[in-house]
Amino acid sequence: MSGLRIALALGVLVAALFLPQVAGPFWMGLVTQMCVFGLLALAVDLLLGHAGLFSVGHASFFAMAAYTTAILQVRHAVPTAFAAPAGLLAGTLLGVLFGLAVRTRGVYFILVTMAFGYVVWGVAHRWSSFTGGDNGVTNVPFPAVGPLRIESHTQYYYFVLAVVVLCALGYRVLVRSPFGLTLRGIKASETRMRSLGFDSGLHLYAAFVLSAALASFAGVLYVYYNRFVNPVASSVPISVEAALMAIVGGTGTIVGPFIGSVIILGLRNWVSSFFELYAAVMGLVFVAAVLWAPQGVVGLAVRLRARAAVAMGR
């Protein structure tokens, strides 16, 4: 990592640490959401940016983890130390099942993941005796493990920040490991990787399950922040929005999904305060990203920096 990147990363981290001292609850809540959805976008990008698979069903794992955690804590008084891991496990197991989608490629993979997403949304919406229907599950308490108790949104903000940083570091190790390099090879040419003896189906399946586990992590963080969960969390638009965050920020990078989360959630809050055509604006953002910045904001910054270096004769 270059000195400039390290300086930028430390600058962002220091700014995030001091945010509660200089900003009100609204901005702190917005940044917490950006961290949580950035983590969901990072999960989508593990498949999209490193394996070349465009999933639009990741809200399923996100919502499964959130519902499991909420139902165990609210209705059965299960402590956080068991409810949160159970939520993570439930979302990951759903990924084990839905991972069968990697038997398909291209548009068929998109359609299969979308179909899975609609199944989960339908269950969350219609099985109201279990999920609470449109009302969802409410009054989820802040997490507490033994003497360690989170009792305010400020404390939860720092908790989410720490978890997201740790997940990003773990993600960096994963994508730079031989497994991550193999995924990139499959994305570049699956046929060639197979001819070299790599089991591409098994690698893609493992990537899908790991991606589902990361999305489940985001779901657990989401339900403790939001204090409730309803079928909206499992809807296909949430999956599409997470993919849009990865694309706008820059696929195949670690910071890209978080930059995309900042842009998309910032735009959503700003646009929705003026008029209700938020979805149309997001569509225009997607078109603009594909036409003028197909590598996302990160790719655009790298390209501009290279041009500047050439212009300065370096």
C-alpha positions as CSV (number, residue, x, y, z in Angstrom):
1,M,0.0,0.0,0.0
2,S,1.4,3.4,-1.0
3,G,2.1,6.2,1.5
4,L,-0.7,8.3,0.0
5,R,-3.2,5.5,0.5
6,I,-2.1,4.9,4.0
7,A,-2.4,8.6,4.8
8,L,-5.9,8.7,3.3
9,A,-7.0,5.6,5.2
10,L,-5.7,7.0,8.5
11,G,-7.3,10.4,7.7
12,V,-10.8,8.8,7.2
13,L,-10.4,6.6,10.3
14,V,-9.4,9.6,12.5
15,A,-12.4,11.7,11.0
16,A,-14.7,8.7,11.8
17,L,-13.4,8.5,15.4
18,F,-14.0,12.2,16.1
19,L,-17.4,12.3,14.3
20,P,-19.6,12.0,17.4
21,Q,-17.8,15.0,18.9
22,V,-18.6,17.3,16.0
23,A,-21.8,15.9,14.4
24,G,-25.3,15.4,15.6
25,P,-27.2,12.1,16.0
26,F,-28.5,12.3,12.3
27,W,-25.0,12.3,10.8
28,M,-23.8,9.6,13.2
29,G,-26.8,7.4,12.3
30,L,-26.2,8.0,8.6
31,V,-22.5,7.0,8.8
32,T,-23.5,3.9,10.8
33,Q,-25.8,2.9,8.0
34,M,-23.1,3.6,5.4
35,C,-20.8,1.3,7.3
36,V,-23.4,-1.5,7.5
37,F,-24.5,-1.3,3.9
38,G,-20.9,-0.8,2.8
39,L,-20.3,-4.2,4.4
40,L,-23.2,-5.7,2.5
41,A,-21.8,-4.2,-0.8
42,L,-18.4,-5.7,0.0
43,A,-20.1,-9.1,0.3
44,V,-21.7,-8.6,-3.1
45,D,-18.3,-7.5,-4.5
46,L,-16.6,-10.7,-3.4
47,L,-18.6,-12.4,-6.2
48,L,-19.0,-9.5,-8.6
49,G,-15.5,-8.0,-8.5
50,H,-13.4,-11.1,-7.9
51,A,-15.4,-14.0,-9.4
52,G,-17.5,-12.2,-12.1
53,L,-20.9,-13.3,-10.7
54,F,-23.6,-10.6,-10.4
55,S,-25.9,-11.6,-7.5
56,V,-29.1,-9.8,-6.9
57,G,-30.2,-12.0,-4.0
58,H,-27.8,-11.0,-1.1
59,A,-30.6,-9.2,0.8
60,S,-31.9,-12.8,1.5
61,F,-28.8,-13.6,3.7
62,F,-28.9,-10.0,5.2
63,A,-32.5,-10.4,6.2
64,M,-32.3,-14.0,7.4
65,A,-29.5,-13.1,9.8
66,A,-31.5,-10.0,11.0
67,Y,-34.8,-11.9,11.5
68,T,-33.1,-14.8,13.3
69,T,-31.3,-12.5,15.7
70,A,-34.4,-10.3,16.3
71,I,-36.8,-13.2,16.9
72,L,-34.4,-15.0,19.3
73,Q,-33.7,-11.8,21.3
74,V,-37.2,-10.3,21.3
75,R,-39.5,-13.4,21.5
76,H,-37.4,-15.9,23.3
77,A,-35.1,-13.6,25.4
78,V,-32.0,-15.4,24.0
79,P,-28.9,-13.3,25.0
80,T,-26.8,-11.6,22.4
81,A,-23.9,-14.0,22.8
82,F,-26.1,-16.7,21.3
83,A,-28.7,-14.8,19.2
84,A,-26.1,-12.9,17.1
85,P,-24.0,-16.0,16.2
86,A,-27.3,-17.9,15.5
87,G,-28.3,-15.1,13.1
88,L,-24.9,-15.3,11.4
89,L,-25.2,-19.1,11.1
90,A,-28.7,-18.9,9.7
91,G,-27.7,-16.5,7.0
92,T,-24.6,-18.6,6.1
93,L,-26.7,-21.8,5.9
94,L,-29.1,-20.1,3.6
95,G,-26.0,-19.3,1.5
96,V,-25.0,-23.0,1.5
97,L,-28.4,-23.7,0.0
98,F,-28.6,-20.8,-2.5
99,G,-25.0,-21.5,-3.5
100,L,-26.4,-24.0,-5.9
101,A,-26.9,-20.9,-8.2
102,V,-23.2,-21.1,-9.1
103,R,-24.1,-24.0,-11.4
104,T,-25.4,-21.3,-13.8
105,R,-23.5,-18.4,-15.4
106,G,-24.3,-15.0,-16.8
107,V,-27.9,-13.8,-17.0
108,Y,-29.1,-17.2,-15.7
109,F,-27.2,-16.6,-12.5
110,I,-28.8,-13.2,-12.1
111,L,-32.2,-14.7,-12.6
112,V,-31.7,-17.6,-10.2
113,T,-30.4,-15.3,-7.4
114,M,-33.3,-12.9,-8.1
115,A,-35.8,-15.8,-7.8
116,F,-34.2,-16.9,-4.5
117,G,-34.5,-13.3,-3.3
118,Y,-38.2,-13.2,-4.1
119,V,-38.8,-16.5,-2.3
120,V,-37.3,-15.1,0.9
121,W,-39.1,-11.8,0.5
122,G,-42.4,-13.7,0.0
123,V,-41.9,-15.8,3.1
124,A,-41.0,-12.7,5.2
125,H,-44.0,-10.9,3.8
126,R,-46.7,-13.6,4.0
127,W,-45.7,-15.7,7.0
128,S,-46.9,-13.0,9.3
129,S,-47.4,-15.3,12.3
130,F,-43.7,-15.9,12.4
131,T,-42.1,-12.8,10.9
132,G,-44.7,-10.2,11.9
133,G,-45.6,-9.5,8.3
134,D,-45.3,-5.8,7.3
135,N,-44.9,-4.8,10.9
136,G,-41.9,-7.0,11.3
137,V,-40.1,-7.6,14.6
138,T,-39.6,-4.6,16.8
139,N,-38.0,-3.5,20.0
140,V,-34.7,-5.3,19.4
141,P,-32.3,-4.3,22.3
142,F,-28.8,-3.1,21.9
143,P,-26.3,-6.0,22.1
144,A,-24.9,-7.0,25.5
145,V,-22.4,-9.7,26.2
146,G,-21.9,-10.3,30.0
147,P,-20.6,-7.0,31.5
148,L,-20.0,-5.5,28.1
149,R,-23.2,-3.6,27.3
150,I,-23.9,-1.1,24.5
151,E,-26.4,1.5,25.9
152,S,-26.4,4.3,23.3
153,H,-26.2,5.0,19.6
154,T,-22.7,6.6,20.1
155,Q,-21.4,3.4,21.6
156,Y,-23.0,1.3,18.9
157,Y,-21.4,3.6,16.2
158,Y,-17.9,2.8,17.6
159,F,-18.8,-0.9,17.8
160,V,-19.9,-1.0,14.1
161,L,-16.8,1.0,13.1
162,A,-14.5,-1.5,14.8
163,V,-16.3,-4.5,13.4
164,V,-16.3,-3.1,9.8
165,V,-12.6,-2.3,10.0
166,L,-11.8,-5.9,11.2
167,C,-14.0,-7.4,8.4
168,A,-12.3,-5.2,5.8
169,L,-8.9,-6.4,7.0
170,G,-10.0,-10.0,6.9
171,Y,-11.5,-9.4,3.4
172,R,-8.1,-8.0,2.3
173,V,-6.3,-11.2,3.5
174,L,-8.9,-13.4,1.8
175,V,-8.7,-11.7,-1.7
176,R,-4.9,-11.7,-1.6
177,S,-4.7,-15.4,-0.6
178,P,-4.2,-18.2,-3.2
179,F,-8.0,-18.7,-3.0
180,G,-8.7,-15.0,-3.9
181,L,-6.1,-15.2,-6.8
182,T,-7.8,-18.4,-8.1
183,L,-11.2,-16.5,-8.1
184,R,-9.6,-13.8,-10.2
185,G,-8.2,-16.4,-12.5
186,I,-11.7,-17.9,-12.9
187,K,-13.1,-14.5,-13.6
188,A,-10.5,-13.9,-16.3
189,S,-10.9,-17.3,-18.0
190,E,-12.7,-20.2,-16.3
191,T,-11.9,-22.6,-19.2
192,R,-8.1,-22.0,-18.7
193,M,-8.3,-22.4,-15.0
194,R,-10.2,-25.7,-15.4
195,S,-7.5,-26.9,-17.9
196,L,-4.9,-26.1,-15.2
197,G,-6.7,-28.5,-12.8
198,F,-8.6,-26.0,-10.7
199,D,-12.2,-27.0,-9.6
200,S,-13.9,-23.7,-10.6
201,G,-17.3,-24.9,-9.4
202,L,-16.0,-25.6,-5.9
203,H,-14.1,-22.3,-5.7
204,L,-17.2,-20.3,-6.8
205,Y,-19.4,-22.2,-4.4
206,A,-17.0,-21.5,-1.5
207,A,-16.9,-17.8,-2.6
208,F,-20.7,-17.7,-2.6
209,V,-21.0,-19.1,1.0
210,L,-18.3,-16.7,2.3
211,S,-20.1,-13.9,0.6
212,A,-23.3,-14.9,2.2
213,A,-21.6,-15.1,5.6
214,L,-20.3,-11.5,5.2
215,A,-23.8,-10.3,4.1
216,S,-25.2,-12.1,7.3
217,F,-22.7,-10.1,9.4
218,A,-24.1,-6.9,7.9
219,G,-27.6,-8.1,8.7
220,V,-26.8,-8.7,12.3
221,L,-25.3,-5.2,12.6
222,Y,-28.3,-3.8,10.8
223,V,-30.9,-5.2,13.1
224,Y,-29.1,-4.0,16.3
225,Y,-28.8,-0.5,14.7
226,N,-32.4,-0.3,13.3
227,R,-33.9,-2.0,16.4
228,F,-36.4,-3.8,14.1
229,V,-36.6,-5.7,10.9
230,N,-39.4,-6.0,8.3
231,P,-39.7,-7.5,4.8
232,V,-38.1,-4.4,3.2
233,A,-34.7,-5.8,4.4
234,S,-35.2,-8.9,2.2
235,S,-36.4,-7.1,-0.9
236,V,-34.6,-7.4,-4.2
237,P,-34.2,-3.6,-4.5
238,I,-31.9,-3.8,-1.4
239,S,-29.8,-6.4,-3.2
240,V,-29.7,-4.2,-6.4
241,E,-28.7,-1.2,-4.3
242,A,-25.8,-3.1,-2.7
243,A,-24.6,-4.1,-6.2
244,L,-25.0,-0.5,-7.3
245,M,-22.8,0.6,-4.4
246,A,-20.1,-1.8,-5.4
247,I,-20.2,-0.7,-9.1
248,V,-20.3,3.0,-8.4
249,G,-17.5,2.8,-5.8
250,G,-15.3,0.4,-7.8
251,T,-15.6,-3.4,-8.1
252,G,-12.6,-5.6,-7.1
253,T,-11.5,-3.1,-4.4
254,I,-11.9,-2.9,-0.7
255,V,-12.7,0.8,-0.3
256,G,-14.9,0.9,-3.4
257,P,-18.0,-0.6,-1.9
258,F,-17.8,1.7,1.1
259,I,-17.3,4.8,-1.2
260,G,-20.3,3.6,-3.2
261,S,-22.3,3.2,0.1
262,V,-21.4,6.8,1.0
263,I,-22.5,8.1,-2.4
264,I,-25.7,6.1,-2.8
265,L,-27.0,6.6,0.8
266,G,-26.0,10.2,0.7
267,L,-27.8,10.7,-2.5
268,R,-30.9,8.8,-1.3
269,N,-31.2,11.0,1.8
270,W,-30.5,14.2,-0.1
271,V,-32.8,13.4,-3.1
272,S,-35.7,12.0,-1.0
273,S,-35.8,15.3,1.0
274,F,-36.8,17.2,-2.2
275,F,-38.9,14.8,-4.3
276,E,-40.0,11.1,-4.5
277,L,-38.3,10.1,-7.7
278,Y,-35.4,8.6,-5.8
279,A,-35.5,5.3,-7.9
280,A,-35.2,7.3,-11.2
281,V,-32.2,9.2,-9.8
282,M,-30.5,6.0,-8.9
283,G,-31.2,4.6,-12.4
284,L,-29.4,7.7,-13.9
285,V,-26.5,7.2,-11.5
286,F,-26.1,3.7,-12.6
287,V,-26.2,4.7,-16.3
288,A,-23.7,7.5,-15.7
289,A,-21.4,5.1,-13.8
290,V,-21.5,2.5,-16.6
291,L,-20.9,5.1,-19.4
292,W,-18.2,7.3,-17.8
293,A,-16.8,5.4,-14.9
294,P,-17.1,1.7,-15.5
295,Q,-14.4,1.0,-13.0
296,G,-16.2,3.1,-10.4
297,V,-14.9,6.1,-8.5
298,V,-11.7,4.3,-7.5
299,G,-11.0,3.3,-11.1
300,L,-11.7,6.9,-12.2
301,A,-9.3,8.3,-9.6
302,V,-6.6,5.9,-10.6
303,R,-7.1,6.8,-14.3
304,L,-7.0,10.6,-13.6
305,R,-3.8,10.1,-11.5
306,A,-2.1,8.2,-14.3
307,R,-3.0,11.0,-16.8
308,A,-1.7,13.6,-14.4
309,A,1.6,11.7,-14.0
310,V,1.9,11.5,-17.8
311,A,1.2,15.2,-18.2
312,M,3.8,16.0,-15.7
313,G,6.3,13.8,-17.5
314,R,6.8,11.3,-14.7
